[in-house]
Amino acid sequence: MTHTQDPQVSSRNRAVQTGAPPAGPPAGPVRRRWRVLLLSITAGFALTVVWSAEFVDQTIGGNIATTLLGHDPQAPISGAVAGIVFAFTSGLAGTFTACNIAAFGTVAPLLGTVGSRWGRVVQALKPLGPLSLGMVTVSALYGALVGFVGTSMPQFSEAESVPGLLSGRSVQSMAAFGIVGLSMFYLGLSALGFVRDPFARLRRRFPHAQTVFMGALIGGFLIGRPYPLFRQLFRDAAESGNPLYGAAAFTLQSVGNIAIMAVVFVALSAVAGARVQRWMAKPQRAAVLTAVALIVAGAFTFLYWDVRLLARRDIIPWYPIAPWAA
């Protein structure tokens, strides 16, 4: 009797062996997908309630940057070399964002089953290339734009926020993070089988298309990011009037932004890759892991930067915020 294997399951098995991304959602809907969706949205919403930007940006990010730089990171950037060092360091200091975690969640199913530890490390490095390609492309293009256009961009403004109004800087942040958040949310729905996989056709010719796109979303964070250390770098690049410097600085900050997560991902692959892959041998488990990472991060990003921001500007009447996050 001949056994015919599901083509999508077979595609996933080949993907694990070659390092290519899985070929979309598994055949048939994920079991209890409505429960997965609702729990993921709830988790993303709960994060918006308790998330403290001041703690993450200043207490964690500021202290890391101070330790690495050896001086107050708010000090003026003096020269291109200092700017390049500051760019990478500030990227490291801003590592733990929802988008980063989600991006690595989508490549977690590629943790290898190659027998040797070194083989699993090599396999884990493969998706980092396409991820970096998407991220560096967006970061470099936006950095060059900042160096060219300069001080007239909304992000350059230091004006205080006025209750009841949205500044140009806030509108830019809402647009950038809204697009990132909704894109991630849609990909999460696709992983659960609620909507069509947008990369299904493209993936046949370009197997890493979705991973490149996830990298582009990480790079897109710079377009709306109000992180104090990034805004300091932004103003320095804008005032320089040098597109090459802007492209290099923004690229290095994005590289620094994912460096720690990349090391953790590769280390996890070396230590537990085979064990994790055996647990995810069922395609639906890989789909659920990918979907949860994307939906939680997508819901958090959109609700935090679009809905909660409106409440903080007194444009909508109320949004629940924990006392320490107000």
N, C-alpha and C positions, 0 to 999 in steps of 0.2 A: 504494500500500500504506500503510495507516494504522499508525503506530507508537504502541503503548500504553505509557506510562511507568509504572513501578512507583509505586503511590500513596505509599509511605513515602519513596521517593527524592524524589518531587515535593514532598511535605510538607517535607522537609529544605531543598529549594531555596527554598520560600516562607519558611521560617523564617529563612534567611540574609538574605533580602531585607527582612523585616519586623522582625528583631531578636528574634523569639520563639525559645524553645529548640527544638532538634531534636525531632521527634516520636518519640522512643524509638529502640531499636535498629533497624538496617537489616533489610530482609527477608532471611531466611536467616542461618545462623550465621556468625560471623566466622571466617575461615580461620585455622587453627592456634590456635584459642582456648584450648586446653588449655596450649599453650606460653606464650601471653600470661599466662594465669592463674598458672601455676607461677612464671614469671619475676617477675611482679609481687609475689606473696607472698614470694618469696625476697628481693626488694629491700626490702620492708617489714620483714621479719625482720632483714636485715642492718643496717638503720638502727637497730633497737632495740639491737643489739649495740654499735654505735659511738657512738650518740647520747649526748652529755654535757649533761645538764640544767644543771649548774653553769656550763659554758662558755656555753651559749646564754642562760641567765637572768641570770647575774652578769657575765660578761666582756663579752658583746655587749649584752644588755638594760640592765644596770647602767650601763655606760659611755655608752650612748646617752641614758639618762634623766639622768645626771649632766650631760652636755653641754647638753641641752635645758633642764633646770631651773636649771642654774648652781649647784647645791648637792647635797649628799648626798641621794639619793632616799629613804634610810631615815629621814631626819629626820621628826619628827611633822608631820602635816598640820594647818595652823592656819587653820580657817575654810572656808566653803563655796566661796569663789572659788579658794582654793589647792587645794581638793579637786577642783574641776572641771578646773583646769589640770593637776593631777597625773594625773587620770583619762585625759585625752587623751594626755599625754606617755608614761605607762606603757603605753598601748595601742600607740603607735608603737614603743616599745622592745621590745615582745613580738610584733613583726610576723611573723617567719618560723616559723610553726607548720605542721605537716603539714596541718591542716584548711584553713587559708587557701590553701595551694598547690593542694590538691585542688579546692577550690571554684572557683578561677580556671581550673583545668584543664578543668572541666566546661563553662565558658562560652567557652573558647578556640576551639571550632569556630565561634563566631559572629563571629569576626574578619571584617570585611566585605570585599566586592568593589566597594563603591561607588567610582566613578571618582575623585572628589576626596579629598584627605587629610582635609579637614574633614568630609566625609560619612562617612568611615570612623570618625572620632572620635565623631561623633554616634551611629553605629550601635553602637559599642563601649560607649557609656554606657547603652544601653537595658537590658542584663541586670543592670547594677549596681543599678538601682532595686529590682527584685524581690529581689535578693540582700540588699540593705540592709534591706528591709522585714522579711524573716524574721529577720535578725540583731537589728535594733532591737526588734522585738516581744518576743523571748525575753529580751534583755538588760534591757529596761525592766521587764518583769514580775518578773524575778528580783531586780533592784535594789530595786524597790518592796517585795518580800517581805523582803529583807534589812533594809531600813529599818524595816519594820513588826515583824518577829519579833525581829531584833536579835541579842543576844549569846548566845542559847541554841542557835544553829545550829552543826552540827559543824565547819564551816569556821572558826568563830571561835576554836576551841581552839588553844592554843600548846603543848599537851602533847607531850613527846618521844615518838617511836615506840618501842615495846617489842618486841624480837625475839619472834617466835612469836604476836603478836597484831596485830589490825587495829584502829586507832582509828576513831572515827566519821568523822573527816576523811578517812581512807584509804578507808573504805567508800563515802563520798559520791563521791570521785574515781573509784573503780573503777566505780561505777554510771554516772556521767555519761559518762566516756570510753568505757566498754564499749558503751553505747547508741550513742554517736556513731560509734565505730569499726565496729561491726557494721552500722549503717545504711549507712555509706559502702561497706562491703564488699558488701552486698547490691545496692546500686545499681550497683556495678562488675560484679557477676555479671549483672545485668539488661542492661547495655550490651553484654556479650559474648554474650547470648542464652541463658545457662544457666537463668535464671528469668524469670518473667513481669515485664514492666515495671509497677511498682506505680502509676505515674502515667498509664498509658495512657488510662483513661477520664476522669480528672480533667482531663487536659491538653486535652481537646476543648473544655471550657468555660473553663478557666483555663490558657492556654498557658505561663505562667511558673511553674506549680505546683512543678516540681522545683527551679528556681532559688531560689524562696522557701524551700523546705525546706532547701537547702544553706546559705542564710543562717541559718536557725534552728539548724543544727548548729554554725555558728561561734559564735552567741550561746550555745549550750549549753556551750561550752568554759568559760565563766565559772562554771558550776555546780560543776565539779570542779577548777578550776584551782588548783594549789599555787604558781604563780609568785609569788615573794616580793613584788614590787611590787603585784600584784593583791591578795594577802592583806592588804597594808597598807591598800589602798583599801577592801577588804571590811570590815575592822575599823573603819575610820573611818565608813563608811556604817552599819554595825550600831550603833555607839555613838551616832550622831546621832539615831536613832529617828525619822528623817524619810523616809517612803517616796518623796516627790518628789525629794529629794536623792539617794537611792539609785538611783532610776530614771535620773536625769540623769547621774550619775557612771558607772554601768555602761554606759549607752548610748554615752557619749563614749569610754569605753575600747574598746568594740567598734569604733566608728568609727575610732579611731586605729589599731586592730589591723589593719584592712584598707586604710588610706589609701595606704600605700606600694605595696601590691600592685595597688590600683586604678589608680594613676598609671602603674605599669609596664605594666599591661594596656592602658590607653588609648594610651600611647606606642607600644607594640608594634603596636597596630592602625593607628596613623597611619603608622608607618614601613614595616611589613611585612605589613599586613593582607591586601592583595590577593594577595601572594605565598603567604602561609600558606593562604589560602582556596583558591587554585588547587591547592596540594599536597593539601588535604583535600577535593578535589572528589568523590572516591569516598567514599560514606557510611561504608564500613567503616573508613576511616582515622580519621574523626571518632569512630566508636564505640570504636576501639582507644585513641585518645588519652584519651577520657573514662574508659574502663574502667581503664587503667593508673593514671591519677591517683587514682581512687577506691579501687582495690584496694590500691595501695601505701600510701596514707594510712590506709585502714581497717585493714589488717593491722598497720601500725606502731602505730596508736593503741590497738588492742585488746591486742596483745602487750606493748607497753611499759607501759601503765597497769594491766593486769589480770594478765598472767602474770609479767612481769618484777618487778612490784611485790611479788607473793607471794614470789618468791625473795629480794628485798631484805629482806623481813620474816621470813625464815627459816621460811616456812610450807611452801614446796616446796623440795626439796634443792638445786636448781641451775638457773641460767640463764646462758648465755654472755654475758659483759660484757667489753668491751675494757678494758685497764688504765687508760686515761685517763678512762673513763666510770664507773668503779666509785665 
